[in-house]
């Protein structure tokens, strides 16, 4: 009779990989065979640690002691921040004490990572001591390749102390600083980026790139940069944008560089942000709020400027404006016609006429080589009568794009149907 103990170690490891950390630790106590199967880098190369909830369980520290030699990537975050009430704040102090002990454990074990992510940190007085131990651990790292800060909100002193740790990371090839609350102005930050000479991928808030990071890249003559992803938030001040001369100098240093621009929750005051010197390949515009979308013309102006400036370089366009009332049928047609390198296009918004979608299909059918890997339009203002028209489009163009997996379908209820077109 064949039992699970007759399976190869690789199969047992694969089975155990679907279990939570605590259950994996229990499996390691079953037998020596299972202990060898669990003691594998595949299971422990990544750890997500919630410094408040996970550290309340002693097995987190036990697992770290037993399998720290396999650890390559760690994400440190908080599951939630409490309301500063007296009783809850007392509990949070206990969480911070456990977090300091865990960071000291990592430092004493001489854990050397390849990637680290710090996410969901806030400016809470109790966190100052945790930040101190976190900085000590970061400065001990010698082989970091990827560093990420996500949704971090520090005061001026704490942010400067944390960013100063970047000076010791000389081999970092990927840096992410996203959705962080940056102090204005950015004191002591400019010199923190001077050691990033091997940087290849940069995903960063536009406020930070404009606040000194761009100057550091130019001053250090970073030539390895291949990709920049910029995130523009609703609170970013765009009255002073990155000069066009700086973009030209950076393109000369990094001729293979590609740039992505991601705009969130705003669709106005973006004119100076778009300049011809940016080698833009990815453009996304998402806004789920009703504010800043009631006045007409913003979406039309943004898309028209994007097509006029970047029609030779754009490869991906994603636009989603849930509360916008503009119809930009001519602009949608222009995107398909003029952007010759476009591989992905998705639009969520109002479509004035189904004939516009028919025209887009005809343009695609007339192209000798199909340029889109995926093309979709989600029309939010179509009624139930449009279902029959889309059946006609499916009949007329379904055979032409059969290899491209066309799907025409309507979903929703009563008079508000979502109409999808996929290429």
N, C-alpha and C positions, 0 to 999 in steps of 0.2 A: 504494500500500500504506500503510495507516494503522498508525503505530507509537505507542508510549506518549508520544512527544514531541508528538503531535498532540492529546493530551488537554488539557482546560482545567487551569489551575493548581489549581483547587479539587479536581479529581479526583485529581491527583498528590499533593496534600497529604493527602487522605483515605487514599490507599494507604500513604504514608509513615508515617502516624500509627500503623499497626499494628507498626511496627518498633521495636526498642530504640534508646536514645539513641545508642549508638555507631554503629549502622547508619544512623541518620538523618544523622549527621555525614558518613559516607562518601557518602551520596546527594547531599549538598550539593556534593560535589566532582566530580560527573558532568558537569554542564554549567551554563550560566548559567540556563537554564530551571528545572532542578531546584534550583538554589541559591535562586531566587526562591520556588519552591514550599515549600522547607524553612524559609525565613525567614518564618515565619508564627506569629502569637500562639497559634493553635489548638494547635500542637505544643509550645510552650515555656512556656505560662502556668502549668504545674505541674511541679515537680521534686521527686522523692524522692531524698534523698542519704543514703546510709549512710557515716558519717564514717570508718569503718575500711576497708570493702571498696571502695566506689566511689572514694574518693580515692587508692587505690593505682593506679588507672587515670588517666593524665594527660588523657584525653579529657574527663573531668568538668570540669576547670578550663577547658579550651579551649571547651567548649560554653557554660559560664557566661559567658566573656568575649564570645563571639560573639552570644549570644541573651539576655543579661540584660535587654535593654529590653522583652522580652515577658513576663518573669517576674512573676507575680502571687501565686503560692502556692508555698511551699517547706516541705518536711517534713525536719527534721534528726533523725537517730536513729543508733543503733548497732545493728548486726546481732546482735552477741553481746558479752558481757563475759567476759574470760578469767579463768581461775583464777589467783589471785595467786602463781603460781610465778615464779621469778627470770627464766627465759628468756622466758616468755610476756609478763611485765610489761615486759621490754625492748622487745619488739615493740609493745606497747600504747603505750609512750612515743612511738614513731615515728608511730603512728596519731594520737595527740594533737597532735603537731607538725604533721602535715598538716592536721588539723582547724583548728588555729589559723591556718594559712596560708590556708585556704579562707575562713574567716570574715573575715579581714583583706581578702581579695580582694573579697568581697561589700561590705564597708564602703568600700573604695576605688572600686568601681564605682558607688557611690551607688544601690544597688538599693533600690527602694521597693516594698514588698509590700502586698497587701491582706489576706493571710492567712498565718499561720505556725503550724506545729505542731512541738513539741518532744516526742519520745517515746523511751522506753527509755534513760533515763540513770540511772546509779547513782553511789553515793558512793564513787568511786575517787580516791585522792590525785592521780593524773595528770590528772584532769579539772578540777582547780581552775583551771588556766590556760585551758583551753577555755571554762569557764564565764565567765571574765573577758572573753574576746573575744566570747562570745555576748551578754553583757550590753551591751557596747559597740555591737554591731550592733543589738540591740533598741532601745536608746535613740536610735538614728539614724532609726528608722522614724516617719514622720509621718502615714501614711494607713492604718494597720492597722484592719481591721474585725473580723477573727476571730483569736482567739488560743487555742491549745490546748496543754495540758500533759498527756501521757498516760504513765503508768507511769514517773514520775520519782521518784527516791530520792536526795535531797540531805541533807547535814548541815544543822544549824541556820543556820550562816553562809551557806552557798551558797544555800539556799532563800530566806533573807531578801534576799540580793542579787538573786536572780532575780525574786522577787515585787516588789521595789522598782521594776523596770522598768515595771510596770503603771501607775505614776503618770504616765508620759508618753503613755499611750494614752487620749486623751480621746474618741475616736470609735469605740471598740470596741463593737460591738453583740452579739457572740457570744463568750462566754468558756467554755472547757472546762478543768477541772482534775480529771482522772479517774484513779483507781487510783494515786494518789501517796502517798508516805510522808510524812505531815505531822508535824513535830516537835511535841511536847506539853510545855508550852503553845506557842502560836504567837506567838513574839516578833516585834515589828516588822512584823507582817503586816497589822494592822488598818488602818493608814494607807495601805497599798499599794492598797486598793480604793476610796479616796475619789474618784478621778477617773472612775469608771465610771458616769457620769451618763446615757449613751446606751445602756446595756445593755438588750437585748431578750430574748436567749436565754442562760440560765445552766445549764450542765451541770457538776455539781460533786460532790465527795465530801461526805457529810453531816458528817464531822468538821471540814471547813473551813468549811462553812456555819454550823455551830454554834460554831466557834472564833473568830468575828469578822466573817465576811462578812455575816451577817444584820444585825449592828449597823451596819455600814457602809452597807448598802442603806437602812436606816431613817434613819440620820443624814444621809445625802445626799439623802434624799427622792426616790429614783429612781422615776419615774412611767412609764417606757417599758417596764418589764419585762413580757413576755408569757408566758414559759415558764421553769420551773425543773425540771430533772431532777436528783434526788438519788440518789446511790449509797451504799448502806449495806453495808459489808463485814463479814466475820466477826470482825475484830479491833476494830471501832469500839466505843467506850465509850458506851453508851446510858443510863447511870445519870443523866446530866444532859442532857435533850433541850431543843430550842428551845421556849421558853415559848409557850403558846397566845396570849398577848397580843401577842407579836411577830408571829405570823402574822396576827392580826386587823389590826394596824397596816399590815402590808405589803399586805394585800388592799384596804385603804382607799386606799393610794397607787396601787395597780395593779389596778383593778377587772377588767381583762381577763386577768389572770394565770391560767395553768393550771400544775398541778404534777404531775410524775411521780415515783413512788417505786419504786426498783429495789433489791431486797434480794438479796444474793448470799451463799450458803453459810452461812445461818443461818435458823432458823425458831423461835427462842425469844427471850424478853426483848424483845419488840417492842411491848408494850402501850402504853407511854408515848409511843411514836413516832407513834401514830395519834391525832390530835386533830381535833375537828370544824371548827376554823378553817381547815384546809388544804383548798384547792379541788382535791382530787385527781381527776385524770382518767385517769391511767395507773398501773397497779399490776402489777409483775412480781416473782415470787418464784422463784428458781432455786437449787437445792442438789444437787450431785452427790456430796457426801461422805456417808458413813454416819454420821458423828458428828453429834450433836444431832438425829437423826431416829429414834432407837430408842425414845424415850419417847413414848407416845401423847398426843394432845390438843393438841399445838402447832399443827398445821395447821388443825384444826377451829376453834381459838380465833382464829387470825389471820384466816381467811376469814370467820368470823362477825362479827368486829369490823369488818372491811372493808365487808361488806354493810350492817351496821347504821349505820355512820357515813357512808359515801360512796355509797349506792345512788342518790342523785339526780344525782351528778356523774360517776361512772365511765363511761368510754368504751372502755377497753382493759384486759383482764386476761389475764395469762400466768403460769401456775403450772407448774413442772417440778421434781419431787422424785423422783429416781430410786430412792432407797433408803428411801422412806417406806412404812410398812405400813398407814397409816390409810385407811379408806374414808369418804369424805365425800359420799355420794350426796345426802343432804338439802341440803347446802350448795350442791352443783352446781345442784340444782333451784332453790334460792333465788336464786342469781345470775341465772339466766335469768328468773325471775319478777319479782324486785324491781328489778333494775338496768334501768331503762327506757331509758337513753341508751346502753347497751352496743352497740358496733359490732364488737368483736373479742374473742373469748374462746377461749383454748386451755389445756387441762389435760392434763398428763402425770402419771399416777398410777394408783392402784388404784380400780377401780369395783366396788362390791359386787354389782350385778345389772344384767343387760342391760335389765331392766324400767325401770331409772332412765333409760336412754338413750331408751327408748320414750316415757317420760313427758315428757322434754325435747322430743322431736319433736312430741308432741301439744300441748305448750304453744306451741311455735313455730307449729304449724299453726293454732292458734286465734287468733293475733294478726292483727289487721286489716292492720297495716303491718309488714313484716318489718324487725326492728331490727338484725339481724346482717349485716354484710358478710362476716365469716368466723367460723365457729364450729367448733371441732374438739375432740375428746376422744381422747386416746391412752391406751387402757386396757392396763395392763401385766400384769394378772393374769387375762386371759381364756384359756380353753382352746380346743381345736380344735372342741369342740361349739358354741361361740358363733358359728362361721362361718354355720351354718344360720339362727340367730336373726337375724343381721345381714342375711342375704338377705331375710328376712321384713320387716325394717324398710325395706329398700330398695324392696320391692314396695309396701308400704303408703304410704310417704311420698315416693317418688321423683317421682311426678307433681306432687305439691303444690309441691315445691321444685325443679322442673326448671330454672327460670330462675336459681336460686341456685347451680347446679352442685353438687348433692349427690354425694358419693362414699362408698359403703360398701365397704370392702375389708379383708381381713385379710392380714397378712404375717408372716413368721417361720418357725419350724420346731417340730415336735412339739407339746409342750403349752404352749409359751410363745409366744403370738401377740400381735402388736401390732394393736390394732383402732382404725381411724381413722374418724372421722365428720367430714365437711366440709360446711359450708353456705356 
